[in-house]
């Protein structure tokens, strides 16, 4: 049994239902970071700063950063197209 301590609460991560719930919550958190005000104020500027640092990796840096930024922008634009 694998137990993870989260503040004052111990979470048993060995059951399949707990693993599924944690996966679901991580996905919801990821999607939240792509939503409109959070994307504009925090996620996009942070991604651009990390991307600028990643461009210095020889050979793969710039194309990899551009690919990741394109994916993030695509998800943000099309996943939340009807928002607003």
Phi, psi and omega in degrees: 000127180257126181240134178247132179270124177237095184066237179267005186245133175262130182246124177277112184261017181273337182280150180294323181293323177292319178298318180295318179296318178295321177296317179299315181293322177296319179294318178297321178295318178299314180294326177298321180292343179266354181288161192312292188292326181291320179300313183290322185271329188231304190295311183295312177300321178294317179298321178295319178294316177295323178296320178297322178289323181288341180293344181277357176288124183301143176068305187258349187304299185296312178296323180293316179298316180297319179298313181295318178296321177299318179295314179300315180294322177298310180301315183296318183288311189270329180290326182249030183301324184269001181285148172109000000 
